[in-house]
Amino acid sequence: AWSEKRELIEAHHDLSKNEIYLCPACQRVVILKQGKVMRPHFAHSKNQACDSGFSEGETREHLDGKKQLEEWLRGLGYKVQLEAYLPRLKQRPDLLVIAKSQTIAIEFQCSGLPIERVVERTNGYLNAGIEVIWILGKNFTLKNTLTAFHKATLSRIGNQLCLLEYDTEKKKLTIRSDFCL
């Protein structure tokens, strides 16, 4: 969220609930939530609508995974933005990574999403010159057969199509490749 000093900040336990925080997309006031079950995060009030997607509920797996992936990528020396809002696209990837001259949007998908929405988001990024990598949470671990959802979330890494899966409990990224479509 934006702080009162107009700095983009992440939610954490040391922040004051008495300050005013604004949504980076719609500029409305958001609430700092610092419970014991979920990671600290900002949320719109129940009666507010934000068409940027900032009002989507997030699971513990999703919140943990985004943070773990962000820390890992920063540790590798990449510049990473968590929940960077891209106004031109009206999209916000979970992570936006700057790698040399390349910008990469990373989507960590832990809950169901219509395939049409995956394709729409992917095309939005690609049309803007932003590479996209989809990483799937535990609900989408590949069993025996690639589903239509798996196919929609295949990411091109180098010359290969890959399926990426991340386990937040084990902090393990699995990259499956050699797919023939």
N, C-alpha and C positions, 0 to 999 in steps of 0.2 A: 504494500500500500504506500501511498504518499504520506509522509509525515507533515506536521505543521510547518516544518522548515523546507518543505518541497523536496525532500530526499526520498528516494525509493528504498524502502526497508522491508526486511523479512520479519515475520512475526516470531517473537521469542519471549521467554518468561520474564526477562528483565524490562520489557516495555511497560509503560504506564497505561492503565485502562482509562485514565482521566484525560489523555490527549485525544485529539481528533485525527482520524486517519481517513484517507480518501481512496476510493477505487481508482486505479490507474486508467481504466477505460471510460467509465461513465462519470467520474469525478464526484460521485455521491459518497456520503459518509458510510464507512464500514465499521463493523464491531470487531474488536480484538477479543478472541476467545483463547483462554489459557487454562483449559481443564486438565484433569489428571489422566484421562483416557486417550484423547487425541493430542497430536502435536499442536503447539500454538499456531493459530491461523487467523486470517481476517475473513469475515463473512458479511454479506449484505443482510439487512433485516428481512424477515419473511415476506414483508409486503412490497419489497423493492424488486424491480425487474432490471436486469442488466443484460442487454442483448449481446454482450461480448463473450458470454460464457463464464464470467467470473463468479456467477451465482451458483454454479454447479456444486453439489455436495461431493466431497472427496472421502474415500475410504482411508483407513489407517495405512493399508498397503500402499496406496497411491501417494499419500503424503510422505511416508518413509522412503519409498522408492525414489521419488523426485529428489529428496534431500541426499540420499546415498549416492545416486548417480551424479548429482551436482558436485559433491565433495570429491568423488573419484576423478571426474573430468578436470576439476580445478587442480587436483594433485598431479595430474598429467601435464599441467601447464596451460590448459585451455582457458580462454575467457568464456565464462558461462553466466547467463542471466536466467534466473528462475521466473517463470510466468511472465515473460516479456510480452507486452501487448504490442501487436503490429497493426496500427490503425488503418493502414491502407488495405490490409486483408481482413480486418475485423476478426483476427484470430490471435490466440496466444498459445504458443507451444509450451509444453511443460518445461522444457529447457531450450534455450537458444545458445548455440555454441559458435564461437568465432574461431576458426582453425585456419591460420594463415590468411588467405584471401577468400576463403569459403565460409559461408554461413550455413549452419545446419540446424534444423528444427528437430527436436526429439520429442516424441509423444510416447508417454508411458501409459499404456491402456490396460486398466484393471477391471473395468466394467463394460457391459454390453454397449455397443455403439452400432447403429445401422451402417451397413457396408456403403451405402450412398454417402453417408457423412464422412467416412474414412476417405473415400475417393474425392469428395469435395475438398476436404482439408489438404489432402496430398496435392491435388491439382492447384490449389491456391498457393501453396508454398512453391511448387515447381514453376508456376507461371511468374512468380516474383523472383526467380533465380535463387531460391533457397532449397537446398537439399533437405530431405526428410527421412528420418529413421523412426520406425515404429518399434517399440519394445513392449512385449506382452507380459502381463502379470500372470500369477499362478492359475487363474481361472481359464486361461487360454493356452496352457501347455499342450504342445502337440502330442497327440496320442499315437494313432496309427496313420491317419489320413489327413491331408491338408483340406481344411474346410474352405468355403468361400471367404470367410472372414480372414483366415490365415493368408489366403492368396492376396486379399486386398491390402494386408499389412506387410507383405514382403518388402524388404528394403534392398536397394541396390548398393552394394559395397564393392567398390572396384568393378570388376566385370561379372560379379556373381549376385544372384538373388539370394537373400538371406532372411531367415526368420530369427528374430532376437527375442529371448525370454529372460526375465529377471526375477530372481527369488530374493525377496527382501529379508527373509529370515536367515538365509545362508549367505546373503550378499554375493550372489553368484549370477553372472551373466552367461547365458548359453547362446551361442551363435550356430544355427543350423544352416547348411548351405548345400550346394549341388542339386538344386531343384530343377526339374524339367517340366515346363508347363505346356 
